[in-house]
Amino acid sequence: MEEIYAKKNETCELIKAQPETVQFLLNYSKSMHIVDYDGLKFENNKN
């Protein structure tokens, strides 16, 4: 396992997200509501 995860990946570069994309994701996560009932998870989008 060490051989797989110990290597550094030099080809990885960070990209910048557009402010509109970040705002969309934040708004979407705020509108999500998850309900646990008898071991089941229900996801609701309050939109």
C-alpha positions, -999 to 999 in steps of 0.1 A, spaced: 0 0 0 28 24 8 42 22 -28 8 33 -42 1 63 -19 37 74 -11 45 88 -45 42 125 -51 23 135 -82 41 163 -99 16 166 -127 -12 178 -105 -21 214 -107 -48 234 -90 -74 253 -110 -95 282 -99 -132 279 -98 -154 307 -111 -172 327 -84 -205 317 -100 -197 280 -96 -188 284 -60 -219 304 -53 -241 278 -70 -226 250 -50 -230 269 -17 -266 277 -25 -273 241 -34 -257 227 -3 -278 252 18 -310 240 2 -303 203 8 -321 187 38 -314 151 48 -338 132 70 -329 99 88 -359 77 95 -357 41 106 -322 36 91 -332 52 58 -319 86 45 -342 109 25 -327 138 7 -349 168 1 -341 199 -20 -358 229 -5 -361 249 -36 
